[in-house]
Amino acid sequence: MLNKQYMSACALTVLAMGLATPAWAQQTEAATGAPSEAAAAPQAQDESGADIIVTAQGRAQALADVPVAISAVTSESLQNSGANDIRQLNQLAPSLLVSSTGSEANGSPRIRGIGTVGDNPGLESSVVVFIDGVYRSRSGIGLNELGEIDRIEVLRGPQGTLGGRNSSAGLISIVSKKPSFEFGGTAEATYGNFDFVRLSGSVTGPITEKIAARLDGVYVKRDGFYKDTTNDTRVNDRDRYFLRGQVLFEPTSDVSFRLIGDYSKRKEACCAATYVGQSVNPYIGNLNTPATPLTTGLAGGNNIINVLRDLGQDVGAFSQGYSRNISVSAGRDYEGETQDWGVSGQLDWSFGDVSLTSITAYRSYYNEQGSDTDYSSVDILFTESDGNSRRAFKTFTQELRLQGSAFDDKLDWLIGGFYSNEQFRGKSNLKFGSQYGRFATCRIISGGGLAGLYSPTSPGCVAPGIGLATLGSFGADIRNGFLTLDGINNVGSTVDRYRQSSRSFAAFTHNIIHLTDTVDLTLGLRYTDERKRFGATFGNNNTGCVTLQNTLTDDLISANATVRALAGGLIGLGCQGNSTAELNGVSVSDKRHEDEFTGTAILSWKPIDDLLLYASFSRGYKAGGFNFDRSALKSPIAVNSAGVPTTSFAALGGAQALVSALQFEPEKVNAFEIGAKYGTGPFSLSVAGFRQQFSSFQLNTFDGTVFIVQNINGCSESLNGADRDTSSATGACAEDNVSYGVVSQGVELEASLVPARDFRVSAGLTYADTKYRDNLVGNNAGAPLNAALRKLPGDNLSNAPKVVVTGSAAWTPDIGSSGLSGLFYVDTRLSSDYNTGSDLFPQKEQDSFALVNARIGLRGKDEMWAIEFWGQNVFNKNYAQVAFNSPFQAGTSNATFSDPQYPGGRQLFSQFLAEPRTYGVTLRGKF
């Protein structure tokens, strides 16, 4: 439901309708970069009042004549809004939401509520990113500074028949400003709160009559929004620079060649999280308070809070609200380094009525990241930034397009091909922390029938001199078992190595048939062939896991009920996440091959010059792949229902026999859209209705212990609630009854009005009902849904608000006849409620909220200089980007918490917060 604040913000939008639909176009110049299957919102004029020409379908067309939807932004709109990376496009494109979580190396864009969740580099994005026509292998790469931008397009729905990489949900295309044959330059200096400094500049001009060049540079430094009081540092800071050089060679009017080289580097601490506060519930107690007394306090507190408190965690952190004081273990950090560079060459060559486009590119991307992975002051889990926690992509791409007209211009045709060869190399060194053993043993003692023996300062967390009688003749063995677990500290992955070779080839065609003067039929087809080879080698020094397995023998634990009840917990905590020496030196390998036909069909009609009606169908596809996380392998030891070990890891065939668990299937979508566009003079309006059905939707979620990558599908027959229970073994569906599992449907409206050359108002609204079907299964063969995902059936997807409204107003009045002009700008984004967690646990809900940005300034004659005062999130709205299960921090459940209506049990939750209010001043100059 929309709250009062949200409704009040809606009123603001009416007064300050925004740049949700700025033009993706130029007045006369054909756009470069990856052509798209969509067109800009139906503005008939740009800021200067000139007609808009777009090349969204690979041809120069009037904006209102292109029969698909896109939200896009011009360079002037970007400058007014202050946007300098794709996250800030959220304010300008209502159907887009971009968030970053545990690593900025894998940001998550969503369009119409559909995107790829999480930071796992094995999953490609449902929304792909192109920069200057070059495919970027992971969308988070576009979160960097981008220099001077000519325009950005946000294409909605499946893409692929016009070139580049196919996508299942949409595409973001960023086009930089190209070199000019007129000498000129720009300079910009910004200072803001958090000691924010941003310096940027560019220079361009002719080298000869036929060669022009351009150089762009950006430097950014800023303190972090989070404060680590333990280590006296700031986290989520900025320390980065970006350089891009270009050469444009135009030997004739028919030939153009653009060479681009860029390099960026970041050395920043990212990304911290805080605990999610939870209010008291009279039926289930407060999950964020200690259980007092521990033996009887499960109805009014949580034993895991006792354990964390007694090992050094400030209990105030569990109810600190949106304070950005973070809990970090002493000596741990979030330091990271990212390098990204590449070169590309684009050739455009016209042969009369036929033109050739070739884009060749090579990209290298490297990211290394440390993390206090438990997000608490207790040292439970960590990753070191020592070169053994990294991901690196090296990608070569080649695209060719040939297009022209035939049959007296009755047919506009396009054919092409795309090739990609990518090499991935990754390392991981996730380890248990220095307090893990004590934390794990105290977690077991505090939550069971042994709570009366709880003593966090004693060996094994058991009070000295008591307890052995309770445990019977097996007390010494149990104490030894606990002591073994107490010693599982600073062990785990010495280094896990992942490697993948990916090769993709596609052939495509996109054709517009002019049936009459007012009716067009567009037909596109793509064939894609994908091949991947995967390998991994694991290193692990957790010998304590094996010791536990040998200590807790069948005879021992079957003879004593208390011991039997503890065995499963001991083995689980000692070996969880496959942190066991049995993986040391083990290698696995696998491969997959898939091919797919996708395409589009659009019928459009212009009953009058100013009105376009259309209907379309698209088939989209995103490749399958491998989960780059060892936790997807099955447990290294099998136990029965009593926790008794039954089958060794070796007897199961080892890791290679289980490697198929790392695979996931391709994501596919059938998309339907109808729409209308009306544009006349300074006014435009567009309406689009859509329905998208996703099969084998690729979902990545963290259940508090391991990462789960699962394909989500639906079953046409009732599962009688078996997909909503706490069992991962019930709820299978016959393979013949498996179909799509996710539906995104709704309507988008965009409007723009330019009543005068110096004034623009626009607004956008997206209603997207993006939800899982009832009766879900875990793959395309009908396997049961993982119990951790039991809240999914029938509910909305994460980070998929039903209603989003964007709007802004920009006024740039002349100040008398002095040549000076002013700037008054405001934009807003209003979002309804949504859940931020991929498992949809209710503790991860985000209430509706509104964000407002504003800018006021004074500009000199011809905008040769300007001074602007700005604010982002001016009302300092606090909200979470993503909430997740705090790693390993789950208390003991009682009968109430075993009920599926209380998902998560006594699990604690953490959240990645959005940025607070920022403000500052910017000076601009140009020549």
Backbone hydrogen bonds, N-H to C=O, Kabsch-Sander energy under -0.5 kcal/mol:
donor,donor_aa,acceptor,acceptor_aa,energy
7,M,3,N,-2.2
8,S,4,K,-2.5
9,A,5,Q,-2.1
10,C,6,Y,-1.7
11,A,7,M,-1.4
12,L,8,S,-1.3
13,T,9,A,-1.9
14,V,10,C,-1.6
15,L,11,A,-1.1
16,A,12,L,-2.2
20,A,18,G,-0.7
25,A,23,A,-0.9
26,Q,53,I,-1.7
36,S,56,A,-1.0
39,A,68,V,-0.7
41,A,70,I,-0.6
43,Q,41,A,-2.9
46,D,50,A,-2.1
49,G,46,D,-1.8
52,I,44,A,-1.1
53,I,26,Q,-2.2
54,V,61,Q,-3.4
57,Q,59,R,-0.6
58,G,55,T,-2.1
61,Q,54,V,-3.5
61,Q,59,R,-0.7
63,L,52,I,-1.6
65,D,62,A,-2.0
66,V,63,L,-1.4
68,V,66,V,-0.8
71,S,154,V,-2.3
72,A,22,P,-0.6
73,V,152,I,-2.8
75,S,150,D,-1.2
78,L,74,T,-2.3
79,Q,75,S,-2.3
80,N,76,E,-2.4
81,S,77,S,-2.2
82,G,78,L,-1.6
83,A,78,L,-1.0
86,I,142,G,-1.0
88,Q,85,D,-1.3
89,L,86,I,-1.1
90,N,87,R,-1.5
91,Q,88,Q,-1.0
92,L,89,L,-1.6
93,A,89,L,-1.7
96,L,93,A,-1.8
97,L,110,R,-2.1
99,S,108,S,-1.5
101,T,103,S,-0.6
106,N,103,S,-1.4
107,G,104,E,-0.6
108,S,99,S,-3.4
110,R,97,L,-2.3
111,I,114,I,-2.3
112,R,95,S,-2.2
114,I,111,I,-1.8
116,T,109,P,-0.5
117,V,115,G,-0.5
123,L,120,N,-1.6
124,E,122,G,-0.6
128,V,126,S,-0.6
128,V,170,G,-1.7
129,V,136,R,-0.6
130,F,172,I,-2.9
131,I,134,V,-2.2
132,D,174,I,-3.4
134,V,131,I,-1.5
135,Y,133,G,-0.5
136,R,129,V,-2.7
137,S,135,Y,-0.5
141,I,138,R,-1.9
142,G,139,S,-1.7
143,L,140,G,-1.9
144,N,141,I,-1.0
146,L,84,N,-0.8
150,D,175,V,-2.6
151,R,175,V,-1.6
152,I,73,V,-2.1
153,E,173,S,-2.8
154,V,71,S,-3.3
155,L,153,E,-0.6
155,L,171,L,-3.3
156,R,69,A,-1.0
157,G,169,A,-2.1
159,Q,167,S,-1.4
163,G,160,G,-0.9
167,S,159,Q,-2.0
169,A,126,S,-2.3
170,G,126,S,-1.2
171,L,155,L,-1.8
172,I,128,V,-2.8
173,S,153,E,-2.3
173,S,171,L,-0.5
174,I,130,F,-2.9
174,I,172,I,-0.5
175,V,151,R,-2.5
176,S,174,I,-0.5
177,K,148,E,-1.8
180,S,213,A,-0.5
184,G,204,T,-2.5
186,T,202,S,-2.3
187,A,925,G,-2.6
188,E,200,S,-2.6
189,A,923,L,-2.3
190,T,198,R,-2.3
191,Y,921,V,-2.2
192,G,196,F,-2.1
193,N,919,Y,-2.1
196,F,192,G,-1.3
196,F,193,N,-0.7
197,V,221,K,-3.0
198,R,190,T,-2.0
199,L,219,Y,-2.7
200,S,188,E,-2.4
201,G,217,G,-2.1
202,S,186,T,-2.2
203,V,215,L,-1.9
204,T,184,G,-2.9
205,G,213,A,-2.0
207,I,211,I,-3.7
208,T,211,I,-1.8
212,A,248,L,-2.6
213,A,205,G,-2.6
214,R,246,Q,-2.1
215,L,203,V,-2.4
216,D,244,R,-2.8
217,G,201,G,-2.3
218,V,242,F,-2.4
219,Y,199,L,-2.9
220,V,240,R,-2.8
221,K,197,V,-2.5
222,R,238,R,-2.6
223,D,194,F,-3.0
225,F,236,N,-0.6
226,Y,235,V,-2.1
227,K,324,R,-2.5
228,D,226,Y,-0.5
228,D,233,T,-3.0
229,T,227,K,-1.0
229,T,326,I,-0.6
232,D,228,D,-0.9
233,T,228,D,-1.7
235,V,226,Y,-2.0
236,N,269,A,-2.9
237,D,269,A,-0.8
238,R,222,R,-2.3
240,R,220,V,-2.4
241,Y,265,K,-2.0
242,F,218,V,-2.5
243,L,263,Y,-2.8
244,R,216,D,-2.4
245,G,261,G,-3.0
246,Q,214,R,-2.8
247,V,259,L,-2.3
248,L,212,A,-3.3
249,F,247,V,-0.5
249,F,257,F,-3.2
250,E,210,K,-2.9
250,E,248,L,-0.5
252,T,255,V,-0.7
255,V,252,T,-0.7
256,S,348,D,-2.3
257,F,249,F,-2.7
258,R,346,Q,-2.5
259,L,247,V,-2.9
259,L,257,F,-0.5
260,I,344,S,-2.8
261,G,245,G,-2.7
262,D,342,G,-2.2
263,Y,243,L,-2.6
264,S,340,D,-2.4
265,K,241,Y,-2.1
266,R,338,T,-2.7
267,K,239,D,-2.5
268,E,336,G,-0.9
270,C,268,E,-0.6
270,C,334,Y,-2.3
274,T,911,Q,-2.2
276,V,909,F,-3.0
277,G,275,Y,-0.5
285,G,281,N,-2.7
287,L,285,G,-0.6
289,T,286,N,-1.1
291,A,302,N,-0.5
292,T,290,P,-0.7
296,T,293,P,-0.9
297,G,293,P,-1.6
299,A,296,T,-0.7
300,G,297,G,-1.5
301,G,297,G,-0.7
302,N,289,T,-2.5
305,I,302,N,-1.3
306,N,302,N,-1.0
307,V,303,N,-1.9
308,L,304,I,-2.4
309,R,305,I,-2.8
310,D,306,N,-2.7
311,L,307,V,-1.2
312,G,309,R,-1.6
313,Q,308,L,-2.9
317,A,314,D,-1.7
318,F,315,V,-1.5
319,S,316,G,-1.4
320,Q,317,A,-0.7
323,S,320,Q,-1.5
326,I,227,K,-2.2
326,I,324,R,-0.7
328,V,326,I,-0.6
329,S,376,S,-0.6
332,R,329,S,-2.1
336,G,268,E,-1.4
337,E,368,E,-2.3
338,T,266,R,-2.8
339,Q,366,Y,-2.5
340,D,264,S,-2.3
341,W,364,S,-2.5
342,G,262,D,-1.9
343,V,362,Y,-2.0
344,S,260,I,-2.4
345,G,360,T,-2.6
346,Q,258,R,-2.4
347,L,358,S,-2.8
348,D,256,S,-3.0
349,W,356,L,-2.7
350,S,254,D,-2.5
351,F,354,V,-4.7
353,D,351,F,-0.6
354,V,351,F,-1.6
355,S,403,Q,-2.8
356,L,349,W,-3.2
357,T,401,R,-2.8
358,S,347,L,-2.3
359,I,399,E,-2.4
360,T,345,G,-2.5
361,A,397,T,-2.4
362,Y,343,V,-2.4
363,R,395,T,-2.9
364,S,341,W,-2.9
365,Y,393,F,-2.9
366,Y,339,Q,-2.8
367,N,391,R,-2.5
368,E,337,E,-2.8
369,Q,389,S,-1.7
370,G,335,E,-2.6
371,S,383,T,-2.7
373,T,371,S,-1.3
374,D,381,L,-1.2
375,Y,372,D,-2.0
380,I,378,V,-1.6
382,F,431,K,-2.2
383,T,371,S,-2.8
386,D,384,E,-1.3
390,R,427,K,-1.5
391,R,367,N,-2.4
392,A,425,R,-1.8
393,F,365,Y,-2.5
394,K,423,Q,-2.0
395,T,363,R,-2.7
396,F,421,N,-2.7
397,T,361,A,-2.3
398,Q,419,Y,-2.4
399,E,359,I,-2.3
400,L,417,G,-2.4
401,R,357,T,-2.6
402,L,415,I,-3.0
403,Q,355,S,-2.3
404,G,413,W,-2.0
406,A,411,L,-2.0
410,K,406,A,-0.9
410,K,407,F,-1.4
411,L,406,A,-2.0
412,D,512,I,-2.7
413,W,404,G,-2.3
413,W,411,L,-0.6
415,I,402,L,-2.7
416,G,508,F,-2.3
417,G,400,L,-2.2
418,F,506,A,-2.5
419,Y,398,Q,-2.6
420,S,504,S,-2.7
421,N,396,F,-2.7
422,E,502,S,-2.8
423,Q,394,K,-2.6
424,F,500,Q,-3.0
425,R,392,A,-2.3
426,G,498,Y,-2.9
427,K,390,R,-2.6
428,S,496,D,-2.0
431,K,382,F,-2.5
432,F,491,V,-3.2
433,G,380,I,-2.5
435,Q,379,D,-2.2
436,Y,433,G,-1.2
439,F,435,Q,-2.7
440,A,436,Y,-3.2
441,T,437,G,-2.4
442,C,438,R,-2.4
443,R,439,F,-2.0
444,I,440,A,-1.7
445,I,441,T,-2.6
446,S,442,C,-2.6
447,G,443,R,-0.9
448,G,444,I,-0.9
448,G,445,I,-0.6
451,A,448,G,-1.4
453,L,450,L,-2.4
454,Y,451,A,-1.4
455,S,461,C,-2.4
458,S,455,S,-2.0
461,C,458,S,-2.3
462,V,459,P,-1.5
463,A,453,L,-2.7
466,I,463,A,-1.2
471,L,467,G,-1.9
472,G,468,L,-0.7
472,G,469,A,-0.8
474,F,471,L,-1.0
475,G,472,G,-1.8
478,I,474,F,-2.4
479,R,475,G,-3.0
480,N,476,A,-2.5
481,G,477,D,-2.5
482,F,478,I,-2.9
483,L,479,R,-2.8
484,T,480,N,-2.4
485,L,481,G,-2.0
486,D,482,F,-3.0
487,G,483,L,-0.9
487,G,484,T,-0.7
488,I,485,L,-1.9
489,N,487,G,-2.1
490,N,433,G,-1.2
493,S,430,L,-2.2
494,T,492,G,-0.6
494,T,539,G,-1.4
495,V,539,G,-0.6
496,D,428,S,-3.1
497,R,537,T,-3.0
498,Y,426,G,-2.9
499,R,535,G,-2.6
500,Q,424,F,-2.0
501,S,533,R,-2.3
502,S,422,E,-3.0
502,S,500,Q,-0.5
503,R,531,R,-2.7
504,S,420,S,-2.7
505,F,529,D,-2.3
506,A,418,F,-2.5
507,A,527,Y,-2.0
508,F,416,G,-2.3
509,T,525,L,-2.3
510,H,414,L,-2.2
511,N,523,L,-2.7
512,I,412,D,-2.9
513,I,511,N,-0.6
513,I,521,L,-3.4
514,H,410,K,-3.0
514,H,512,I,-0.6
515,L,513,I,-1.3
515,L,519,V,-1.0
516,T,519,V,-1.8
520,D,604,S,-2.1
521,L,513,I,-2.7
522,T,602,I,-3.2
523,L,511,N,-2.7
524,G,600,T,-2.9
525,L,509,T,-2.3
526,R,598,T,-3.1
527,Y,507,A,-2.8
528,T,596,E,-2.7
529,D,505,F,-3.0
530,E,594,E,-3.3
531,R,503,R,-2.3
532,K,592,R,-2.5
533,R,501,S,-2.3
534,F,590,D,-3.1
535,G,499,R,-2.4
536,A,588,V,-2.3
537,T,497,R,-2.1
538,F,586,V,-3.0
541,N,492,G,-2.0
543,T,541,N,-1.7
545,C,542,N,-0.7
546,V,542,N,-0.5
547,T,543,T,-2.0
548,L,544,G,-2.3
549,Q,545,C,-2.0
550,N,546,V,-2.0
551,T,547,T,-2.5
552,L,548,L,-2.8
553,T,551,T,-1.9
557,I,553,T,-2.2
558,S,554,D,-1.7
559,A,555,D,-0.7
559,A,556,L,-0.9
564,R,560,N,-2.7
565,A,561,A,-2.1
566,L,562,T,-1.2
567,A,563,V,-1.5
568,G,564,R,-0.7
570,L,566,L,-2.4
571,I,567,A,-2.6
572,G,568,G,-2.7
573,L,569,G,-2.7
574,G,570,L,-2.1
575,C,571,I,-1.7
576,Q,572,G,-1.0
578,N,575,C,-0.9
579,S,575,C,-0.7
579,S,576,Q,-1.0
580,T,578,N,-1.9
581,A,542,N,-1.9
583,L,580,T,-2.0
584,N,581,A,-1.7
585,G,538,F,-2.4
586,V,583,L,-2.2
588,V,536,A,-2.8
590,D,534,F,-2.3
592,R,532,K,-2.3
594,E,530,E,-2.4
596,E,528,T,-2.3
598,T,526,R,-2.5
599,G,619,R,-0.8
600,T,524,G,-2.1
601,A,617,F,-2.4
602,I,522,T,-2.5
603,L,615,A,-2.7
604,S,520,D,-2.5
604,S,602,I,-0.5
605,W,613,L,-2.9
606,K,518,T,-2.2
608,I,611,L,-0.6
611,L,608,I,-1.4
612,L,677,K,-2.6
613,L,605,W,-2.9
614,Y,675,G,-2.3
615,A,603,L,-1.9
616,S,673,E,-3.2
617,F,601,A,-2.3
618,S,671,A,-2.7
619,R,599,G,-3.0
620,G,618,S,-0.5
620,G,669,V,-2.8
622,K,667,E,-2.6
625,G,664,F,-1.8
627,N,662,L,-2.8
628,F,626,F,-0.6
629,D,627,N,-1.7
632,A,629,D,-1.6
633,L,630,R,-2.1
638,A,647,T,-2.4
640,N,644,V,-2.1
643,G,640,N,-2.1
646,T,638,A,-3.1
647,T,638,A,-1.2
649,F,636,P,-0.5
652,L,648,S,-1.3
653,G,650,A,-1.6
654,G,649,F,-2.0
657,A,653,G,-0.7
657,A,654,G,-0.5
658,L,654,G,-0.7
658,L,655,A,-1.0
659,V,656,Q,-0.9
661,A,658,L,-2.0
662,L,659,V,-2.2
663,Q,660,S,-1.5
664,F,625,G,-2.2
667,E,622,K,-2.1
668,K,695,S,-2.3
669,V,620,G,-1.9
670,N,693,Q,-1.9
671,A,618,S,-3.3
671,A,669,V,-0.5
672,F,691,R,-3.1
673,E,616,S,-2.2
674,I,689,G,-2.4
675,G,614,Y,-2.4
676,A,687,V,-2.5
677,K,612,L,-2.5
678,Y,685,L,-3.3
679,G,610,D,-2.0
680,T,683,F,-2.6
683,F,680,T,-2.0
684,S,752,S,-2.1
685,L,678,Y,-2.8
686,S,750,E,-2.5
687,V,676,A,-2.6
688,A,748,E,-2.4
689,G,674,I,-3.2
690,F,746,G,-2.4
691,R,672,F,-2.3
692,Q,744,S,-2.8
693,Q,670,N,-2.5
694,F,692,Q,-0.6
694,F,742,V,-2.9
695,S,668,K,-2.9
697,F,712,I,-1.7
699,L,697,F,-0.7
699,L,710,Q,-2.5
701,T,708,I,-2.6
703,D,701,T,-0.5
703,D,706,V,-2.2
708,I,701,T,-3.7
709,V,707,F,-0.5
710,Q,699,L,-2.7
710,Q,708,I,-0.5
711,N,778,G,-0.8
712,I,697,F,-2.5
713,N,711,N,-0.5
713,N,777,V,-2.0
714,G,739,S,-2.3
715,C,775,N,-2.5
716,S,737,N,-2.5
722,A,719,L,-1.9
724,R,721,G,-1.7
725,D,722,A,-0.5
733,C,782,G,-2.6
737,N,734,A,-2.2
738,V,735,E,-1.4
739,S,714,G,-2.6
741,G,694,F,-2.2
742,V,694,F,-1.7
743,V,771,K,-2.7
744,S,692,Q,-2.6
745,Q,769,D,-1.3
746,G,690,F,-2.2
747,V,767,Y,-1.9
748,E,688,A,-2.8
749,L,765,L,-2.8
750,E,686,S,-2.1
751,A,763,A,-2.6
752,S,684,S,-2.0
753,L,761,V,-3.0
754,V,682,P,-1.7
756,A,759,F,-0.9
759,F,756,A,-1.8
760,R,810,A,-2.2
761,V,753,L,-2.4
762,S,17,M,-0.9
762,S,808,S,-1.6
763,A,751,A,-2.4
764,G,806,T,-2.7
765,L,749,L,-2.7
766,T,804,V,-2.7
767,Y,747,V,-2.9
768,A,766,T,-0.6
768,A,802,K,-2.3
769,D,745,Q,-3.5
770,T,768,A,-1.2
771,K,743,V,-2.7
771,K,769,D,-0.7
772,Y,795,D,-3.0
773,R,741,G,-2.4
777,V,713,N,-2.6
778,G,783,A,-3.5
782,G,779,N,-1.3
785,L,776,L,-0.5
789,L,786,N,-2.3
790,R,787,A,-1.7
792,L,789,L,-2.0
794,G,773,R,-1.1
795,D,792,L,-2.6
797,L,770,T,-2.3
799,N,835,N,-3.4
800,A,797,L,-0.9
802,K,833,D,-0.6
804,V,766,T,-2.1
805,V,830,L,-2.3
806,T,764,G,-2.6
807,G,828,T,-2.0
808,S,762,S,-1.5
809,A,826,V,-2.1
810,A,760,R,-2.4
811,W,824,F,-2.5
812,T,758,D,-2.8
815,I,820,L,-2.8
816,G,814,D,-0.9
818,S,815,I,-1.3
821,S,859,R,-2.2
822,G,813,P,-2.6
823,L,857,G,-1.9
824,F,811,W,-2.2
825,Y,855,R,-2.6
826,V,809,A,-1.8
827,D,853,N,-2.3
828,T,807,G,-2.5
829,R,851,L,-2.1
830,L,805,V,-3.1
831,S,849,F,-2.6
832,S,803,V,-2.3
834,Y,846,Q,-2.0
836,T,844,K,-2.5
840,L,837,G,-1.5
844,K,841,F,-2.2
845,E,842,P,-1.5
846,Q,834,Y,-3.2
849,F,831,S,-1.8
851,L,829,R,-2.5
853,N,827,D,-2.5
854,A,871,G,-2.4
855,R,825,Y,-2.3
856,I,869,F,-2.5
857,G,823,L,-2.1
858,L,867,I,-2.4
859,R,821,S,-3.3
860,G,865,W,-3.0
863,E,860,G,-2.3
864,M,861,K,-1.8
866,A,924,R,-1.9
867,I,858,L,-2.3
868,E,922,T,-2.6
869,F,856,I,-3.3
870,W,920,G,-2.3
871,G,854,A,-2.5
872,Q,918,T,-2.8
874,V,852,V,-2.6
876,N,873,N,-2.6
881,Q,912,F,-3.2
882,V,912,F,-1.0
884,F,910,S,-2.9
885,N,702,F,-0.5
886,S,908,L,-2.1
888,F,704,G,-3.2
889,Q,886,S,-2.0
890,A,888,F,-1.1
891,G,906,R,-1.7
898,S,894,N,-1.0
898,S,895,A,-0.6
899,D,896,T,-1.5
902,Y,899,D,-2.3
905,G,902,Y,-1.8
907,Q,904,G,-2.6
908,L,889,Q,-2.6
910,S,884,F,-2.8
911,Q,274,T,-2.6
912,F,882,V,-3.0
913,L,911,Q,-0.7
914,A,879,Y,-2.4
918,T,872,Q,-2.0
920,G,870,W,-2.0
921,V,191,Y,-2.5
922,T,868,E,-2.8
923,L,189,A,-2.9
924,R,866,A,-2.8
925,G,187,A,-2.3
926,K,864,M,-2.2
927,F,185,G,-2.3
